[in-house]
Amino acid sequence: MELGTVGIWWSRSWQVEGDAARDAAAALEQLGYGAIWSSGGFDPGLAPRFERLLSSTERVTVASGIVSIWPSPPEDIAAAVAELDAVHPGRFVLGLGVSHGPIVADYRRPLAHMVAYLDRLDTLGPAVARDRRVLAALGPKMLQLARDRAAGAHPYFVPVEHTARARQILGDGPLLAPEVTVVLERHPAEARRLARGFTTGYLALPNYANNLRSLGFTDDDVAGGGSDRLVDAVVAWGDVETVAGRVRQHLDAGADHVCIQVVPVGEGFPLDQYRQLAAALIGS
């Protein structure tokens, strides 16, 4: 799959739809971003988003970041991906994850459930084959599964230290494509205020909080919206060059591709911030 070095993570919180979404996707491709990762699944309200992003662009890869394996059977996912692939061959990547206990009913044995899900996908055609899917992986066992049963891993809400650890587990070859959250704000207090608007909800989810604990963060660090130390580790904030430097740290630590999620300082789609970051990271 062709992702390039830097992509973007399209947040539903932007509430950009219709022609505005099409124009934004085309602009991101023109800026040189190699991939657009979009949250959500394939339910009737979200499936058109992937088609819209693909039809609005010509070359950029569109990836799901990330489809939960619990709501939809693999047969439905495979059929939806095959439809996209028929119209836009080779341009869609299926990202899969086990989600989180607090938001999934009957959340039991998630790793085993993922193994069974991949077993079924393996029988359902080339559109969902190993080299066309990635896993949302944080812990060692899921990273090993991403290494062995997918093209690689798409960790979310992680510091640079996790990228280095993930590369050690994956070894050479498998894709490592972490998400990096960005706040383009120089003032520390304001940057952390904006960042905590993002981190607070994620720190309430055990998979993320426990992953950060495994990297040396304490219960006090993960409480509330996160300590300054934690916020500074998982959110890249500052001016454009400072943020670009943090993205490069992930690449230096072993990432093949980094998808940037901008937390808007104002309202609407943060195209201007993505334009500034493209100039620093891609040379647009």
Buried (B, 14 or more C-beta within 10 A) or exposed (E): BEBBBBBBBBBEEBEBEEEBBBBBBBBBBBBBBBBBBBBBBBEEEBBEBBBBBBBBBEEBBBBBBBBBBBBBEBEEBBBBBBBBBEEBEEBBBBBBBBBBBEEBEEBEEBEEBBEEBBEBBEEBBEBBBEEBBBBBBBBEEBBBBBBEBBBBBBBBBBBBBBBBBBBEBBEEEBBBBBBBBBBBBEEEEEBBBBBBEBBEEBBBBEBBBEBBBBBEBEEEBBEEBBBEEBBBBBBBBBEBEEBBBBBBBBBEBBBBBBBBBBBBBEEEBBBBBBBBBBBBBBEB
